[in-house]
Each structure stands twice: as structure tokens, then as C-alpha cells.
Amino acid sequence: MTTANTPNTHDLEKELLEFLEERTGTAWDADTDLFDAGGLSSLFAMQVVVHLEKTYAIAVRGADLRLDNFRTVRRMAELVDRLRVPAAGGRHG
């Protein structure tokens, strides 16, 4: 369920595209391979990870730090969606 403080995937993509455009000075498409297009370096990708963690209250760790999760804005939005969902059997409150 989406609340006012929890954007849906489309809104996530829009916010991420705005963030990237502000930082790079280039408008991107949600499916553009940002590494191949020169929009992300490995250092900037780490800044994006920090942005995602702070903005969406998630923790990107371990296997989720794969470059493929950050290759496109769409994949980043999917990662955020996946990490925001509480794990089954996880702690409450």
C-alpha cells in the first residue's frame, strides 16, 4: 500500500530522474543505462546509494550493491521498492 510518505514506483522513478538531472545537468530516461551513457561513475553511484538510503529510509547492503541494481533509474526504483517491504517474519515496531 502506498501512503503520502511512500511514493509508488512511478513517483520514485520521477524523483530519481529529477535528482540525477540536477546532479548531472542531463535529462535521463528511466531505462537508459546510466553507466554506458556516462551518467554514473562508480564514485557517483555510491553517492546515489547514500541518497537512496537517506531519502527512502532503506539500507542497501551485500548483494544489493551490485552495479546491475543501479544501471537504470527503473532498476533503482525497483530496488527501493523491494527494500522497503518488510521481510516475512521480521520484527514489528
C-alpha positions in Angstrom: 0.0 0.0 0.0 1.3 3.5 -0.8 0.9 6.3 1.6 1.6 10.0 1.2 5.2 9.4 2.5 5.8 6.3 0.4 5.9 7.1 -3.3 4.9 4.4 -5.8 7.4 3.1 -8.4 6.4 5.7 -11.0 6.9 8.5 -8.5 10.2 7.0 -7.3 11.4 7.0 -10.9 10.3 10.6 -11.4 12.1 11.7 -8.2 15.3 9.8 -9.1 15.3 11.3 -12.6 15.0 14.8 -11.1 17.8 14.0 -8.7 20.1 12.7 -11.5 19.2 15.6 -13.8 20.0 18.1 -11.0 23.4 16.5 -10.3 24.5 15.8 -13.9 22.8 18.6 -15.9 21.4 15.9 -18.2 17.8 14.7 -18.6 17.7 10.9 -18.5 15.1 8.2 -19.4 14.2 5.7 -16.8 15.5 2.8 -19.0 18.8 4.5 -20.0 21.9 2.5 -19.0 23.5 5.3 -16.9 26.9 3.6 -16.8 27.1 3.1 -20.6 25.8 6.6 -21.2 28.4 8.2 -18.9 25.8 9.4 -16.3 27.2 7.3 -13.4 30.7 6.6 -12.4 31.4 4.2 -9.6 32.0 7.1 -7.2 28.8 8.9 -8.2 26.9 5.6 -7.9 28.0 5.5 -4.2 26.6 9.0 -3.7 23.3 7.7 -5.3 23.3 4.8 -2.8 23.6 7.3 0.1 20.8 9.4 -1.4 18.5 6.4 -1.7 19.3 5.2 1.8 18.6 8.7 3.4 15.7 9.6 1.2 13.8 6.3 1.3 14.9 5.0 4.8 16.4 1.8 3.4 19.7 0.0 3.8 21.5 -1.1 0.6 23.8 -3.9 1.7 25.6 -7.0 0.4 24.2 -8.5 -2.8 22.0 -5.4 -3.3 25.2 -3.3 -4.0 25.6 -4.9 -7.5 26.0 -2.5 -10.3 23.0 -4.0 -12.1 20.7 -2.6 -9.4 21.9 0.9 -10.3 22.3 0.6 -14.1 18.9 2.3 -14.8 16.6 4.5 -12.8 13.9 1.9 -13.2 16.1 -0.7 -11.6 16.9 1.7 -8.7 13.2 2.3 -8.1 12.6 -1.5 -8.1 15.4 -1.9 -5.6 13.9 0.8 -3.3 10.5 -0.9 -3.6 12.0 -4.3 -2.7 14.0 -3.0 0.3 11.0 -1.0 1.7 8.9 -4.2 2.0 9.4 -5.7 5.5 10.8 -9.3 5.3 8.4 -12.0 6.2 8.8 -13.0 9.8 10.7 -9.7 10.5 10.3 -7.7 13.7 7.5 -5.3 14.2 7.7 -2.0 15.9 
